Amino acid sequence: MSRGLPLDDRDRAPWLVDLSHELTRQPAPVLACSALKRRYRDVLRSRAPMVFFAHLAGSGQTITKRLLARQHEFMSPDLLGSQLASLEPLGADEWGFTCDLGRKPEDLVDAILDAASSTVCPTDLMPGR
């Protein structure tokens, strides 16, 4: 990515496995990553079946504006198109919440925390089911 090339599934695989391990190290960890595809989220769920996903959704224009406003050593705004092309929104059977990226960051955090605490995990994701 630092060379302006998008990651492919092979590039992401070891990183996703490492993140799945991180999800088991604490009682309620919070990780930020671009789990763009269902199969990426499946890897994360493989060790933490009750992981809650927050999908920050927005227009390409909103996302570009956010990217340009932050300092990042590896994610060029030029890669946004490949990210959006890879995106598979959360499925109805995935425990998560989609929220508008156009909101202020503190409002996003509040909305995500509220959704995580007030929605029920699908029973088929619960351990022992």
Z-matrix of the N, CA and C atoms (Angstrom, degrees):
N
C 1 1.438
C 2 1.526 1 111.38
N 3 1.320 2 116.57 1 -35.06
C 4 1.466 3 118.86 2 179.82
C 5 1.530 4 111.22 3 -64.68
N 6 1.350 5 116.56 4 -21.27
C 7 1.467 6 120.75 5 176.81
C 8 1.521 7 111.56 6 -91.71
N 9 1.337 8 116.54 7 5.33
C 10 1.454 9 120.36 8 -179.84
C 11 1.515 10 114.14 9 84.71
N 12 1.332 11 117.17 10 14.85
C 13 1.462 12 121.61 11 179.61
C 14 1.523 13 109.40 12 -109.24
N 15 1.327 14 117.62 13 134.64
C 16 1.471 15 118.86 14 179.25
C 17 1.525 16 111.23 15 -70.94
N 18 1.322 17 115.65 16 152.72
C 19 1.462 18 120.98 17 174.72
C 20 1.523 19 108.94 18 -74.74
N 21 1.326 20 115.37 19 151.17
C 22 1.462 21 118.62 20 173.15
C 23 1.527 22 108.05 21 -110.55
N 24 1.316 23 116.58 22 -179.27
C 25 1.466 24 120.62 23 -176.60
C 26 1.525 25 112.08 24 -59.86
N 27 1.324 26 117.59 25 -38.07
C 28 1.470 27 120.69 26 178.32
C 29 1.528 28 111.07 27 -63.46
N 30 1.333 29 116.61 28 -40.16
C 31 1.461 30 120.55 29 179.03
C 32 1.523 31 111.18 30 -64.08
N 33 1.313 32 116.46 31 -39.06
C 34 1.464 33 121.23 32 -174.79
C 35 1.526 34 113.40 33 -79.25
N 36 1.318 35 118.66 34 -26.15
C 37 1.469 36 122.15 35 -171.60
C 38 1.530 37 113.97 36 -52.41
N 39 1.341 38 120.13 37 -53.94
C 40 1.474 39 118.30 38 -177.54
C 41 1.531 40 112.60 39 -65.63
N 42 1.311 41 116.12 40 -33.89
C 43 1.464 42 121.13 41 178.83
C 44 1.526 43 110.51 42 -64.86
N 45 1.324 44 117.39 43 -42.37
C 46 1.459 45 121.03 44 178.78
C 47 1.518 46 111.77 45 -65.82
N 48 1.319 47 117.34 46 -38.89
C 49 1.468 48 120.53 47 176.45
C 50 1.528 49 109.82 48 -62.75
N 51 1.329 50 117.06 49 -44.22
C 52 1.473 51 120.46 50 177.09
C 53 1.523 52 110.66 51 -59.18
N 54 1.318 53 117.29 52 -43.64
C 55 1.465 54 120.52 53 179.11
C 56 1.524 55 111.44 54 -64.45
N 57 1.336 56 117.47 55 -37.24
C 58 1.468 57 119.75 56 178.99
C 59 1.524 58 110.23 57 -62.71
N 60 1.330 59 117.09 58 -35.60
C 61 1.467 60 120.72 59 176.08
C 62 1.529 61 110.56 60 -67.08
N 63 1.317 62 116.82 61 -40.61
C 64 1.470 63 121.09 62 179.63
C 65 1.530 64 111.16 63 -60.27
N 66 1.319 65 116.90 64 -33.76
C 67 1.461 66 120.63 65 -179.08
C 68 1.528 67 112.59 66 -65.12
N 69 1.315 68 117.61 67 -16.94
C 70 1.475 69 120.95 68 -178.78
C 71 1.528 70 112.74 69 -99.52
N 72 1.309 71 118.06 70 -3.30
C 73 1.463 72 121.29 71 -174.31
C 74 1.525 73 114.12 72 -82.20
N 75 1.314 74 118.21 73 -20.58
C 76 1.455 75 122.48 74 -178.11
C 77 1.525 76 108.79 75 -134.50
N 78 1.335 77 116.95 76 159.78
C 79 1.469 78 118.67 77 -179.79
C 80 1.538 79 113.79 78 -64.12
N 81 1.315 80 119.02 79 -38.16
C 82 1.468 81 120.85 80 -177.78
C 83 1.522 82 110.38 81 -142.90
N 84 1.324 83 116.79 82 66.61
C 85 1.467 84 119.03 83 -178.19
C 86 1.522 85 112.01 84 -70.54
N 87 1.307 86 114.88 85 157.08
C 88 1.462 87 121.55 86 174.29
C 89 1.526 88 106.57 87 -123.62
N 90 1.314 89 116.10 88 124.38
C 91 1.462 90 122.01 89 177.74
C 92 1.515 91 108.89 90 -124.27
N 93 1.299 92 115.71 91 144.41
C 94 1.463 93 120.38 92 174.25
C 95 1.519 94 107.79 93 -115.23
N 96 1.314 95 115.60 94 125.24
C 97 1.460 96 119.98 95 177.50
C 98 1.520 97 108.20 96 -159.82
N 99 1.303 98 115.00 97 165.75
C 100 1.467 99 118.82 98 177.57
C 101 1.528 100 108.75 99 -98.58
N 102 1.314 101 115.80 100 81.73
C 103 1.465 102 121.95 101 175.63
C 104 1.528 103 106.60 102 -82.88
N 105 1.319 104 114.69 103 72.77
C 106 1.462 105 121.90 104 -169.99
C 107 1.523 106 114.41 105 -66.95
N 108 1.314 107 116.37 106 -32.97
C 109 1.459 108 120.34 107 -174.02
C 110 1.525 109 110.79 108 -110.81
N 111 1.319 110 114.97 109 152.94
C 112 1.462 111 120.98 110 177.86
C 113 1.524 112 110.75 111 -54.45
N 114 1.314 113 116.95 112 -43.38
C 115 1.470 114 118.62 113 -177.36
C 116 1.522 115 111.77 114 -65.90
N 117 1.328 116 118.70 115 -27.91
C 118 1.468 117 121.05 116 174.71
C 119 1.525 118 109.51 117 -67.94
N 120 1.324 119 116.11 118 -43.32
C 121 1.464 120 119.80 119 178.84
C 122 1.519 121 110.37 120 -66.84
N 123 1.334 122 117.32 121 -33.10
C 124 1.463 123 120.44 122 176.51
C 125 1.530 124 110.97 123 -61.97
N 126 1.323 125 117.53 124 -38.82
C 127 1.468 126 120.58 125 177.07
C 128 1.532 127 109.52 126 -62.23
N 129 1.320 128 117.06 127 -44.59
C 130 1.466 129 120.20 128 178.94
C 131 1.529 130 110.68 129 -62.78
N 132 1.322 131 117.26 130 -39.40
C 133 1.474 132 121.54 131 179.14
C 134 1.513 133 112.48 132 -72.57
N 135 1.320 134 118.45 133 -17.13
C 136 1.463 135 120.35 134 -176.22
C 137 1.524 136 111.95 135 -60.08
N 138 1.305 137 118.29 136 -31.40
C 139 1.471 138 122.21 137 178.29
C 140 1.524 139 112.32 138 -107.87
N 141 1.307 140 116.83 139 -19.04
C 142 1.464 141 122.07 140 -178.64
C 143 1.531 142 108.11 141 -133.68
N 144 1.351 143 117.17 142 77.25
C 145 1.458 144 119.76 143 -172.13
C 146 1.522 145 114.73 144 -61.01
N 147 1.318 146 117.83 145 -21.64
C 148 1.463 147 119.92 146 -177.53
C 149 1.526 148 112.11 147 -101.48
N 150 1.328 149 117.44 148 27.18
C 151 1.466 150 120.61 149 178.19
C 152 1.533 151 109.21 150 -66.57
N 153 1.327 152 115.10 151 139.17
C 154 1.459 153 122.73 152 179.12
C 155 1.521 154 107.34 153 -103.26
N 156 1.326 155 117.04 154 128.88
C 157 1.455 156 121.47 155 -178.72
C 158 1.522 157 110.61 156 -104.66
N 159 1.317 158 116.51 157 134.69
C 160 1.457 159 122.35 158 173.42
C 161 1.526 160 106.72 159 -111.04
N 162 1.315 161 115.32 160 112.21
C 163 1.466 162 121.15 161 179.58
C 164 1.524 163 107.72 162 -95.64
N 165 1.312 164 115.98 163 111.76
C 166 1.461 165 121.38 164 177.74
C 167 1.523 166 107.35 165 -86.96
N 168 1.306 167 116.63 166 105.54
C 169 1.460 168 122.35 167 -174.54
C 170 1.524 169 110.56 168 -105.67
N 171 1.311 170 115.43 169 142.73
C 172 1.456 171 119.83 170 177.42
C 173 1.513 172 110.26 171 -167.98
N 174 1.296 173 114.82 172 170.21
C 175 1.463 174 120.09 173 178.28
C 176 1.526 175 109.13 174 -69.45
N 177 1.320 176 115.54 175 159.85
C 178 1.462 177 119.91 176 175.18
C 179 1.521 178 111.59 177 -56.45
N 180 1.329 179 116.01 178 -37.09
C 181 1.466 180 121.07 179 -180.00
C 182 1.533 181 110.87 180 -64.99
N 183 1.328 182 117.10 181 -44.57
C 184 1.468 183 120.91 182 179.42
C 185 1.525 184 110.88 183 -64.23
N 186 1.318 185 116.19 184 -43.67
C 187 1.466 186 120.05 185 -178.90
C 188 1.528 187 110.05 186 -65.82
N 189 1.321 188 117.29 187 -42.68
C 190 1.465 189 120.41 188 178.19
C 191 1.526 190 110.55 189 -59.88
N 192 1.316 191 116.78 190 -43.52
C 193 1.466 192 120.87 191 178.70
C 194 1.526 193 110.72 192 -59.23
N 195 1.327 194 117.00 193 -42.99
C 196 1.473 195 121.22 194 178.32
C 197 1.532 196 110.95 195 -65.26
N 198 1.319 197 116.66 196 -42.72
C 199 1.465 198 120.20 197 179.56
C 200 1.530 199 111.82 198 -61.84
N 201 1.306 200 115.83 199 -42.25
C 202 1.465 201 120.03 200 -178.73
C 203 1.523 202 112.53 201 -69.39
N 204 1.318 203 116.60 202 -22.48
C 205 1.468 204 120.78 203 -178.04
C 206 1.518 205 113.01 204 -85.10
N 207 1.326 206 118.33 205 -7.36
C 208 1.463 207 119.23 206 -177.86
C 209 1.516 208 111.40 207 -118.40
N 210 1.303 209 114.77 208 157.46
C 211 1.463 210 121.69 209 176.94
C 212 1.523 211 107.86 210 -92.56
N 213 1.311 212 116.14 211 126.06
C 214 1.460 213 121.00 212 -177.97
C 215 1.511 214 108.52 213 -144.20
N 216 1.291 215 116.60 214 128.17
C 217 1.463 216 118.54 215 -178.09
C 218 1.522 217 113.37 216 -84.33
N 219 1.342 218 118.20 217 -9.86
C 220 1.461 219 117.66 218 -175.84
C 221 1.514 220 115.32 219 -129.10
N 222 1.303 221 120.18 220 -21.56
C 223 1.467 222 120.58 221 -175.94
C 224 1.519 223 110.66 222 -104.88
N 225 1.296 224 115.38 223 101.67
C 226 1.458 225 121.78 224 176.90
C 227 1.530 226 109.32 225 -80.50
N 228 1.325 227 118.41 226 141.12
C 229 1.467 228 119.94 227 174.90
C 230 1.538 229 112.33 228 -57.24
N 231 1.325 230 117.22 229 -20.97
C 232 1.464 231 120.67 230 177.60
C 233 1.527 232 112.30 231 -64.52
N 234 1.334 233 117.14 232 -20.11
C 235 1.463 234 121.03 233 -179.17
C 236 1.524 235 112.93 234 -87.42
N 237 1.308 236 117.67 235 -5.17
C 238 1.461 237 120.85 236 -176.36
C 239 1.528 238 112.10 237 -58.19
N 240 1.307 239 117.59 238 -41.86
C 241 1.466 240 120.19 239 -179.50
C 242 1.516 241 112.45 240 -56.81
N 243 1.337 242 117.08 241 -42.24
C 244 1.469 243 119.52 242 179.47
C 245 1.525 244 110.81 243 -68.51
N 246 1.321 245 116.36 244 -34.52
C 247 1.471 246 120.10 245 177.82
C 248 1.540 247 109.76 246 -64.98
N 249 1.312 248 116.80 247 -47.72
C 250 1.464 249 120.15 248 -178.89
C 251 1.530 250 111.41 249 -65.77
N 252 1.329 251 116.77 250 -34.01
C 253 1.469 252 120.09 251 178.24
C 254 1.530 253 111.61 252 -67.16
N 255 1.329 254 116.72 253 -30.03
C 256 1.470 255 121.67 254 -179.35
C 257 1.525 256 113.04 255 -84.79
N 258 1.304 257 117.33 256 -18.07
C 259 1.461 258 121.64 257 -171.96
C 260 1.521 259 113.26 258 -61.59
N 261 1.322 260 114.55 259 127.67
C 262 1.463 261 122.70 260 171.29
C 263 1.523 262 105.83 261 -118.07
N 264 1.335 263 118.51 262 106.32
C 265 1.463 264 120.00 263 -178.51
C 266 1.523 265 111.97 264 -56.00
N 267 1.319 266 115.55 265 160.32
C 268 1.462 267 120.62 266 178.45
C 269 1.520 268 110.59 267 -55.57
N 270 1.319 269 115.27 268 136.86
C 271 1.452 270 120.60 269 175.73
C 272 1.515 271 110.69 270 -79.81
N 273 1.323 272 116.11 271 160.56
C 274 1.464 273 120.88 272 -179.83
C 275 1.523 274 111.59 273 -60.27
N 276 1.331 275 117.49 274 -25.61
C 277 1.463 276 121.24 275 -178.78
C 278 1.531 277 112.79 276 -93.35
N 279 1.335 278 117.29 277 5.68
C 280 1.464 279 120.76 278 177.83
C 281 1.522 280 108.84 279 -98.87
N 282 1.334 281 115.75 280 133.20
C 283 1.458 282 119.90 281 -179.91
C 284 1.517 283 108.07 282 -76.73
N 285 1.312 284 115.74 283 113.80
C 286 1.449 285 119.27 284 -178.22
C 287 1.502 286 112.04 285 -178.79
N 288 1.314 287 114.11 286 -172.55
C 289 1.455 288 122.42 287 -172.62
C 290 1.522 289 107.46 288 -148.05
N 291 1.312 290 116.27 289 134.02
C 292 1.461 291 121.12 290 174.96
C 293 1.519 292 107.57 291 -106.66
N 294 1.328 293 115.64 292 126.04
C 295 1.467 294 118.82 293 -179.12
C 296 1.519 295 110.32 294 -131.61
N 297 1.301 296 114.91 295 156.37
C 298 1.453 297 124.04 296 -174.22
C 299 1.519 298 111.11 297 -75.82
N 300 1.305 299 116.54 298 117.18
C 301 1.458 300 122.97 299 -179.81
C 302 1.522 301 112.44 300 -66.00
N 303 1.319 302 117.54 301 -13.25
C 304 1.454 303 121.12 302 178.98
C 305 1.525 304 113.42 303 -72.65
N 306 1.328 305 116.67 304 -10.03
C 307 1.465 306 120.67 305 179.29
C 308 1.526 307 110.45 306 -76.72
N 309 1.313 308 115.69 307 159.99
C 310 1.461 309 120.59 308 176.33
C 311 1.533 310 108.63 309 -65.15
N 312 1.347 311 117.92 310 146.07
C 313 1.471 312 120.25 311 -177.74
C 314 1.533 313 114.19 312 -52.17
N 315 1.324 314 117.60 313 -42.51
C 316 1.470 315 118.80 314 -179.14
C 317 1.529 316 111.22 315 -66.47
N 318 1.338 317 117.34 316 -31.81
C 319 1.467 318 120.19 317 176.21
C 320 1.530 319 111.02 318 -71.09
N 321 1.322 320 116.31 319 -35.87
C 322 1.468 321 120.51 320 175.74
C 323 1.521 322 110.74 321 -61.49
N 324 1.320 323 116.22 322 -46.74
C 325 1.467 324 120.53 323 -179.70
C 326 1.523 325 109.77 324 -59.45
N 327 1.323 326 116.93 325 -47.25
C 328 1.467 327 120.47 326 179.66
C 329 1.525 328 111.19 327 -59.98
N 330 1.330 329 117.15 328 -44.06
C 331 1.467 330 120.84 329 -179.17
C 332 1.525 331 111.37 330 -64.57
N 333 1.319 332 116.68 331 -40.70
C 334 1.468 333 120.60 332 -179.84
C 335 1.523 334 110.43 333 -66.84
N 336 1.318 335 116.88 334 -45.91
C 337 1.473 336 119.93 335 178.92
C 338 1.525 337 110.93 336 -61.50
N 339 1.316 338 116.73 337 -41.34
C 340 1.459 339 120.48 338 178.44
C 341 1.526 340 110.60 339 -63.08
N 342 1.326 341 116.90 340 -45.64
C 343 1.469 342 120.63 341 -179.77
C 344 1.525 343 111.15 342 -64.46
N 345 1.319 344 117.18 343 -41.27
C 346 1.468 345 120.31 344 -178.79
C 347 1.524 346 111.38 345 -65.68
N 348 1.315 347 116.83 346 -33.37
C 349 1.464 348 119.32 347 -178.07
C 350 1.525 349 113.29 348 -89.10
N 351 1.328 350 117.64 349 -16.15
C 352 1.465 351 118.72 350 -175.34
C 353 1.526 352 114.09 351 -110.75
N 354 1.320 353 118.18 352 -10.05
C 355 1.463 354 119.18 353 177.70
C 356 1.515 355 108.92 354 -97.50
N 357 1.287 356 115.39 355 154.00
C 358 1.455 357 121.12 356 -176.91
C 359 1.523 358 109.21 357 -99.15
N 360 1.307 359 114.94 358 133.47
C 361 1.463 360 120.65 359 176.73
C 362 1.537 361 108.70 360 -64.79
N 363 1.329 362 117.65 361 132.70
C 364 1.467 363 118.96 362 176.14
C 365 1.531 364 110.46 363 -55.15
N 366 1.329 365 117.34 364 135.70
C 367 1.462 366 121.10 365 -174.04
C 368 1.520 367 112.68 366 -60.25
N 369 1.335 368 118.12 367 -28.29
C 370 1.454 369 118.81 368 -179.16
C 371 1.538 370 112.18 369 -73.52
N 372 1.336 371 118.09 370 -10.48
C 373 1.458 372 121.09 371 175.74
C 374 1.514 373 112.12 372 -92.26
N 375 1.331 374 116.93 373 -14.58
C 376 1.458 375 120.30 374 -176.83
C 377 1.521 376 110.53 375 -71.20
N 378 1.347 377 117.01 376 140.41
C 379 1.460 378 119.85 377 178.90
C 380 1.533 379 110.79 378 -57.21
N 381 1.318 380 115.38 379 143.38
C 382 1.462 381 121.24 380 178.17
C 383 1.513 382 114.13 381 82.23
N 384 1.312 383 118.96 382 6.43
C 385 1.469 384 121.35 383 -179.32
C 386 1.508 385 109.89 384 -106.17
